[in-house]
């Protein structure tokens, strides 16, 4: 049974004629019932609040198949502790996770947890991994938006597909991840953009506004300068994930050496110096490449030679 405070708010919103508040409360009840595996109740409530003629947007458990080409359901495995994060970012994420784990306490004081996060920074520095870790730590399903399914040749279809995604997400507790957010949340004042694209952006921002607190939306961008100015205001938590410093790279490579259970040809500090400017993803890939060659060339492999060859390969690929 849904919490008493939800039911009281539900009746009060209906008495006051606040239809938007009423729908949001019903969606929260549906999400709570679904989290308890009460899918029949959740499905029935979803049918009741879905407008006639909008059956394709039903937020039923079976609706997973309806958005299968729009969302990728990923099993979250990364933990926050496995990521290399700056102290202020780790603190912010730990606080966000605590808010969702202790949501009942917050709601008893009339408060809701923060649920809108924007991650900014160059590729390969942990934005996707951090979104996955949030889902893992809160023990929520992790849905990744598939832009190849969302973006249509007719922009009106793009807006309707975005509506389908958010209608699906609202009635379940989950983490919804939108990578390359700048590709669909472009600055609307750009004279080169069409009116249809501007309507897509408006639809997207409206849907983010309507998300209930039990849905954590995490958006990531490599080009924050391209984002619509109004998009920034939607997010309660804005974090910047940058290329690792020399000290951070050394620490990361030291952890990689320990995790892989063997040498990397060079000391972590020497590797960090030679891989200056590399992202966390590139550091990890070089370390894995070195270990692969070392294992395959046992027992006579020259560890230092292998490490230097992989570093040179990275330089060639990074700066062709």
BELPE-V299239 format. One record per residue. N is the residue number from 0. D_CENTER is the distance of its C-alpha to the mean C-alpha in Angstrom with 1 decimal. Layout:
# BELPE-V299239
<<N:D_CENTER> <N:D_CENTER>>
This chain:
# BELPE-V299239
<<0:30.0> <1:27.6> <2:28.1> <3:31.2> <4:29.5> <5:27.4> <6:30.5> <7:32.5> <8:30.0> <9:29.9> <10:33.7> <11:33.9> <12:31.5> <13:33.6> <14:36.8> <15:35.7> <16:34.6> <17:31.1> <18:29.6> <19:26.0> <20:25.9> <21:27.6> <22:25.0> <23:22.1> <24:24.0> <25:24.7> <26:21.1> <27:20.5> <28:23.5> <29:22.3> <30:19.0> <31:21.2> <32:23.7> <33:21.2> <34:19.9> <35:23.6> <36:24.0> <37:26.3> <38:25.2> <39:28.6> <40:28.4> <41:24.9> <42:25.9> <43:29.1> <44:27.5> <45:25.1> <46:28.2> <47:30.0> <48:27.5> <49:26.7> <50:29.2> <51:31.8> <52:31.1> <53:27.3> <54:27.4> <55:24.8> <56:22.2> <57:23.1> <58:20.4> <59:22.2> <60:21.1> <61:23.0> <62:20.9> <63:18.4> <64:20.9> <65:21.0> <66:17.4> <67:17.5> <68:17.7> <69:14.9> <70:12.1> <71:11.7> <72:11.9> <73:10.9> <74:12.7> <75:10.7> <76:13.4> <77:12.4> <78:13.7> <79:13.3> <80:17.0> <81:16.6> <82:14.8> <83:17.0> <84:16.0> <85:18.4> <86:19.9> <87:18.8> <88:15.1> <89:15.7> <90:17.6> <91:15.1> <92:12.4> <93:15.4> <94:16.5> <95:13.4> <96:13.5> <97:17.2> <98:17.0> <99:15.3> <100:17.7> <101:20.6> <102:19.8> <103:23.3> <104:24.9> <105:23.1> <106:24.0> <107:27.6> <108:27.8> <109:26.4> <110:23.1> <111:19.4> <112:16.4> <113:14.1> <114:11.0> <115:9.8> <116:8.1> <117:8.7> <118:8.6> <119:11.7> <120:13.9> <121:15.5> <122:14.1> <123:14.4> <124:13.7> <125:10.7> <126:7.6> <127:6.1> <128:8.2> <129:7.3> <130:3.8> <131:6.3> <132:8.9> <133:7.9> <134:8.1> <135:11.2> <136:12.9> <137:12.7> <138:13.8> <139:11.7> <140:11.0> <141:7.7> <142:7.9> <143:7.0> <144:9.1> <145:12.2> <146:13.9> <147:17.1> <148:17.5> <149:16.5> <150:18.6> <151:22.2> <152:25.5> <153:26.3> <154:23.9> <155:25.0> <156:23.4> <157:20.1> <158:20.2> <159:21.2> <160:18.5> <161:15.9> <162:18.0> <163:17.9> <164:14.2> <165:14.0> <166:17.3> <167:16.1> <168:13.1> <169:15.4> <170:17.7> <171:15.6> <172:13.8> <173:10.2> <174:6.5> <175:5.7> <176:3.2> <177:6.0> <178:7.1> <179:10.7> <180:10.5> <181:14.1> <182:15.3> <183:15.3> <184:15.5> <185:18.6> <186:21.3> <187:23.6> <188:26.6> <189:26.7> <190:30.1> <191:29.1> <192:26.5> <193:27.9> <194:28.1> <195:26.1> <196:23.1> <197:23.5> <198:23.5> <199:20.3> <200:18.7> <201:20.5> <202:19.3> <203:15.6> <204:16.2> <205:18.4> <206:16.0> <207:13.4> <208:16.5> <209:17.5> <210:14.5> <211:16.0> <212:15.0> <213:14.3> <214:11.1> <215:8.2> <216:6.4> <217:3.9> <218:5.8> <219:7.1> <220:10.9> <221:13.8> <222:16.3> <223:15.9> <224:19.6> <225:19.0> <226:16.9> <227:19.0> <228:20.4> <229:19.7> <230:15.9> <231:16.1> <232:17.7> <233:15.1> <234:12.9> <235:14.4> <236:12.6> <237:12.7> <238:12.5> <239:14.0> <240:13.6> <241:16.9> <242:19.1> <243:20.7> <244:24.1> <245:27.1> <246:27.0> <247:23.3> <248:23.9> <249:26.9> <250:25.2> <251:22.4> <252:25.1> <253:27.2> <254:24.5> <255:24.2> <256:28.0> <257:28.1> <258:25.4> <259:27.3> <260:30.5> <261:32.6> <262:33.5> <263:31.8> <264:35.0> <265:34.7> <266:33.9> <267:30.3> <268:31.7> <269:33.5> <270:30.6> <271:28.4> <272:31.3> <273:31.6> <274:27.9> <275:27.7> <276:24.9> <277:22.8> <278:19.0> <279:17.8> <280:17.1> <281:20.7> <282:22.2> <283:20.9> <284:22.2> <285:25.6> <286:26.0> <287:25.4> <288:27.8> <289:30.4> <290:30.3> <291:30.7> <292:33.8> <293:35.2> <294:35.1> <295:36.5> <296:39.3> <297:40.4> <298:42.9> <299:44.1> <300:41.0> <301:41.1> <302:37.8> <303:38.3> <304:39.1> <305:36.1> <306:33.8> <307:35.4> <308:35.2> <309:31.5> <310:31.1> <311:33.3> <312:31.3> <313:28.1> <314:30.1> <315:31.4> <316:28.0> <317:26.4> <318:29.6> <319:31.4>>
